[in-house]
Amino acid sequence: MRAQRVSDDISAIRDEVAIPGLGALPINAFVFHAEQPVLVDTGRPMAQQEFMDTLGTIIDPKDIRYVWLSHPDRDHMGSLFRILDEAPNARLVSTFLAVGYLTVEFDMPLDRVFLLNPGQALDVGGGRNLHAFRPPTFDSPMTVGFYDDATGTCFSSDCFGAPLPDIESAAADDLNDVKPDDVRGGQLTWVTADSPWVRNVDRNKFAASYDEFRRLAPERILSTHLPPAYGQLGTLLEMLEEAPDAAPFVGPDQAQLEALLASMPPPTH
């Protein structure tokens, strides 16, 4: 796990995990260095200490004013409650449904919650606003991304993600450094696995869901599961246009699992 400066006022916390049979998946969180700093997502549970250590090289948690939880999947909320403990001035930006979902398992500090719906904006000071929207593809109906009007940056949460061929590709600083065929193939695998409903959508309504991307024309797209993308909006939208026709994702079955286990060295205790 490492810190990457994405721009003058945006940092990334970069992580990657190997997925047998698929390659490697980036898992990113971000810090928006606004007048009221925003941490976007909090990594995976199994890497909490590493996440906190890396975050500390970017910003003192006490200076964080908002924690934007795009949705409460485990790979987005791994260090959430440690952050809230160590960032006493921070408020949790999320939705009513997401907070309600979390209360099933956690004692939620409701006095620290800031509910924000798609179509609304978070004022982070200095005339800078993060405009919330629902990304075109998602695995959770609670997902909320945003457009940063000060930097021309879009945070798309899981949308546009991709397993890439190896850890080196997943760790690339810039999506332009990854082979286009690897990106497109990984994205189509991802979208059919993460958002399988995309194959059943009304094409016109689905296309309308990403018209906002065209209107905003972000210079930079930050996905949780992709290296930072600079100047690639057209390519990413082309992928969405292909997605409804992509072959369905079919995961390994038991025979393939047993073959994989047989090829691995025995565990040491």
C-alpha positions as CSV (number, residue, x, y, z in Angstrom):
1,M,0.0,0.0,0.0
2,R,1.3,3.4,-0.9
3,A,0.4,7.1,-1.2
4,Q,0.2,8.6,-4.7
5,R,-0.3,12.3,-5.5
6,V,-3.0,12.4,-8.2
7,S,-3.0,16.2,-8.5
8,D,-2.0,19.2,-6.4
9,D,-5.0,18.8,-4.2
10,I,-5.9,15.1,-4.5
11,S,-4.0,12.1,-3.0
12,A,-4.7,8.4,-3.5
13,I,-4.1,5.5,-1.1
14,R,-3.3,2.7,-3.5
15,D,-3.7,-1.0,-2.7
16,E,-4.0,-4.1,-4.9
17,V,-5.1,-7.7,-4.3
18,A,-4.4,-10.8,-6.4
19,I,-7.5,-12.6,-7.6
20,P,-6.7,-16.2,-8.7
21,G,-7.7,-16.8,-12.3
22,L,-8.5,-13.1,-12.9
23,G,-5.3,-11.2,-12.2
24,A,-5.1,-8.3,-9.7
25,L,-7.7,-5.7,-8.6
26,P,-6.8,-2.1,-7.5
27,I,-8.5,-0.9,-4.3
28,N,-8.2,2.8,-3.9
29,A,-9.2,5.4,-1.4
30,F,-8.7,9.2,-1.9
31,V,-8.0,12.3,0.1
32,F,-9.4,15.6,-1.4
33,H,-7.3,18.4,0.1
34,A,-10.0,20.9,0.4
35,E,-10.5,23.7,2.9
36,Q,-12.5,21.0,4.7
37,P,-10.5,17.8,3.8
38,V,-12.4,14.8,2.6
39,L,-11.4,11.1,2.9
40,V,-13.1,9.0,0.3
41,D,-13.6,5.4,1.4
42,T,-11.4,3.6,3.8
43,G,-9.9,0.5,2.3
44,R,-10.3,-3.2,3.2
45,P,-10.6,-4.7,6.7
46,M,-7.6,-7.0,6.5
47,A,-5.2,-4.0,5.9
48,Q,-6.4,-1.6,8.5
49,Q,-3.1,-0.8,10.1
50,E,-1.4,-0.4,6.7
51,F,-4.2,1.9,5.6
52,M,-3.9,4.1,8.7
53,D,-0.1,4.3,8.4
54,T,-0.4,5.3,4.7
55,L,-3.1,7.8,5.4
56,G,-0.9,9.4,8.1
57,T,1.7,10.2,5.4
58,I,-0.9,12.2,3.5
59,I,-2.9,13.9,6.3
60,D,-3.2,14.0,10.0
61,P,-6.6,12.2,10.6
62,K,-7.5,15.0,13.1
63,D,-7.6,17.4,10.1
64,I,-10.2,15.3,8.2
65,R,-13.6,17.0,8.2
66,Y,-15.6,14.5,6.1
67,V,-15.4,10.8,5.4
68,W,-17.3,10.1,2.1
69,L,-18.4,6.4,2.2
70,S,-19.4,5.6,-1.4
71,H,-21.2,2.5,-0.2
72,P,-20.8,0.1,2.8
73,D,-19.1,-2.8,1.0
74,R,-16.2,-4.3,3.0
75,D,-13.5,-3.1,0.6
76,H,-14.8,0.5,1.1
77,M,-15.3,0.6,4.8
78,G,-12.4,-1.4,6.2
79,S,-11.0,1.3,8.4
80,L,-14.2,3.4,8.8
81,F,-14.6,3.2,12.6
82,R,-10.8,3.6,13.3
83,I,-11.0,6.8,11.2
84,L,-14.0,8.1,13.1
85,D,-12.1,7.4,16.4
86,E,-9.0,9.1,15.2
87,A,-10.7,12.0,13.4
88,P,-13.0,13.4,16.0
89,N,-14.0,16.4,13.9
90,A,-15.0,14.3,10.9
91,R,-18.6,13.6,9.8
92,L,-19.6,10.5,7.8
93,V,-21.1,11.4,4.5
94,S,-23.5,8.7,3.3
95,T,-27.1,8.0,2.5
96,F,-30.1,7.0,4.7
97,L,-30.1,3.5,3.3
98,A,-26.4,3.0,3.7
99,V,-26.4,4.2,7.3
100,G,-29.4,2.0,8.0
101,Y,-27.6,-1.0,6.6
102,L,-24.7,-0.3,8.8
103,T,-26.8,-0.2,12.0
104,V,-27.6,-3.9,11.5
105,E,-24.0,-4.6,12.6
106,F,-22.6,-1.5,14.1
107,D,-23.6,1.1,16.7
108,M,-23.7,4.1,14.4
109,P,-22.8,7.5,15.8
110,L,-25.9,9.2,14.2
111,D,-24.9,12.6,15.5
112,R,-21.8,12.4,13.2
113,V,-23.7,11.4,10.1
114,F,-24.2,13.8,7.2
115,L,-26.9,12.4,4.8
116,L,-26.4,13.4,1.2
117,N,-28.5,12.1,-1.8
118,P,-27.6,12.0,-5.5
119,G,-28.4,15.4,-6.9
120,Q,-27.2,17.2,-3.8
121,A,-23.8,18.8,-3.2
122,L,-21.3,18.9,-0.3
123,D,-19.7,22.3,0.3
124,V,-16.1,21.7,1.4
125,G,-15.2,25.3,1.6
126,G,-13.6,27.9,-0.6
127,G,-16.4,27.7,-3.1
128,R,-15.6,24.1,-3.8
129,N,-18.5,21.6,-4.0
130,L,-18.7,17.8,-4.5
131,H,-21.8,17.0,-6.5
132,A,-23.3,13.6,-5.6
133,F,-24.6,11.3,-8.3
134,R,-25.4,7.6,-8.8
135,P,-22.8,6.1,-11.1
136,P,-24.0,4.2,-14.2
137,T,-22.9,0.8,-12.9
138,F,-22.8,-0.3,-9.3
139,D,-23.2,-3.5,-7.2
140,S,-25.0,-1.7,-4.4
141,P,-28.0,0.6,-4.8
142,M,-26.5,2.7,-2.0
143,T,-23.6,3.8,-4.1
144,V,-22.9,7.5,-4.5
145,G,-20.1,9.0,-6.5
146,F,-19.4,12.7,-7.0
147,Y,-18.0,15.4,-9.3
148,D,-15.5,17.9,-7.9
149,D,-16.3,21.2,-9.6
150,A,-13.0,22.8,-8.6
151,T,-10.7,20.2,-10.2
152,G,-12.8,18.6,-13.0
153,T,-12.4,15.3,-11.2
154,C,-15.1,12.5,-11.0
155,F,-15.0,9.8,-8.4
156,S,-17.0,6.9,-9.8
157,S,-16.8,4.4,-6.9
158,D,-16.9,0.8,-8.5
159,C,-17.9,2.1,-11.9
160,F,-15.1,1.6,-14.6
161,G,-13.2,-0.9,-12.4
162,A,-11.2,-3.8,-13.8
163,P,-9.1,-6.7,-12.7
164,L,-5.8,-6.3,-14.6
165,P,-3.3,-8.9,-15.6
166,D,-0.9,-8.6,-12.7
167,I,0.0,-6.6,-9.6
168,E,2.2,-4.3,-11.6
169,S,-0.6,-3.3,-14.0
170,A,-3.0,-2.8,-11.1
171,A,-0.5,-0.6,-9.4
172,A,0.1,1.7,-12.4
173,D,0.1,5.4,-11.5
174,D,-1.8,6.2,-14.7
175,L,-4.3,4.1,-16.7
176,N,-2.6,5.2,-19.9
177,D,0.4,3.1,-18.8
178,V,-1.8,-0.1,-19.0
179,K,-2.4,-1.9,-22.4
180,P,-5.8,-0.8,-23.8
181,D,-6.8,-4.3,-24.5
182,D,-6.1,-5.4,-20.9
183,V,-8.1,-2.4,-19.6
184,R,-11.1,-3.1,-21.9
185,G,-11.2,-6.8,-21.3
186,G,-10.9,-6.3,-17.5
187,Q,-13.6,-3.7,-17.5
188,L,-16.1,-5.9,-19.3
189,T,-15.3,-8.8,-17.0
190,W,-15.7,-6.5,-14.0
191,V,-19.0,-4.9,-15.1
192,T,-20.6,-8.2,-15.9
193,A,-19.5,-9.6,-12.5
194,D,-20.1,-6.5,-10.4
195,S,-23.2,-5.2,-12.1
196,P,-24.7,-8.3,-13.8
197,W,-28.0,-6.5,-14.3
198,V,-26.4,-4.4,-17.0
199,R,-27.2,-7.2,-19.6
200,N,-30.9,-6.7,-18.9
201,V,-31.2,-2.9,-19.1
202,D,-33.3,-0.7,-21.4
203,R,-30.5,0.6,-23.7
204,N,-31.9,4.1,-24.0
205,K,-32.3,4.5,-20.2
206,F,-28.9,3.1,-19.6
207,A,-27.3,5.5,-22.1
208,A,-29.1,8.4,-20.4
209,S,-27.5,7.3,-17.1
210,Y,-24.1,8.4,-18.3
211,D,-25.1,11.5,-20.3
212,E,-24.1,13.5,-17.2
213,F,-20.5,12.3,-17.7
214,R,-20.5,13.7,-21.2
215,R,-21.9,17.0,-20.0
216,L,-19.5,17.4,-17.2
217,A,-16.5,16.0,-19.3
218,P,-14.3,15.3,-16.3
219,E,-10.6,15.6,-17.0
220,R,-9.8,12.9,-14.4
221,I,-11.8,9.9,-13.4
222,L,-11.0,8.1,-10.1
223,S,-12.4,4.7,-9.6
224,T,-12.0,2.5,-6.6
225,H,-10.9,-0.4,-8.8
226,L,-8.8,1.2,-11.5
227,P,-5.6,3.2,-11.7
228,P,-6.3,7.0,-12.0
229,A,-7.6,7.8,-15.5
230,Y,-6.5,11.0,-17.2
231,G,-8.2,12.2,-20.4
232,Q,-9.9,8.8,-21.1
233,L,-13.5,9.7,-20.7
234,G,-14.4,8.7,-24.3
235,T,-12.8,5.3,-24.0
236,L,-14.5,4.6,-20.7
237,L,-17.9,5.6,-22.1
238,E,-17.3,3.3,-25.1
239,M,-16.9,0.5,-22.6
240,L,-20.3,1.3,-21.0
241,E,-21.9,1.2,-24.5
242,E,-20.5,-2.3,-25.0
243,A,-21.4,-3.6,-21.5
244,P,-25.0,-4.7,-22.2
245,D,-23.7,-7.0,-25.0
246,A,-20.8,-8.4,-23.1
247,A,-20.7,-12.1,-22.3
248,P,-22.0,-12.9,-18.8
249,F,-19.4,-13.5,-16.1
250,V,-19.2,-17.2,-15.0
251,G,-17.0,-17.8,-12.0
252,P,-14.9,-20.9,-11.4
253,D,-16.8,-24.0,-10.3
254,Q,-15.8,-26.6,-7.7
255,A,-13.7,-28.7,-10.0
256,Q,-11.6,-25.6,-10.9
257,L,-11.3,-24.7,-7.3
258,E,-10.0,-28.1,-6.4
259,A,-7.5,-27.9,-9.3
260,L,-6.3,-24.5,-8.0
261,L,-5.9,-25.8,-4.5
262,A,-4.0,-28.8,-5.7
263,S,-1.5,-26.5,-7.5
264,M,-0.8,-24.4,-4.4
265,P,1.8,-25.3,-1.8
266,P,0.4,-26.7,1.4
267,P,-0.2,-24.2,4.2
268,T,2.4,-23.9,6.9
269,H,1.3,-23.6,10.5
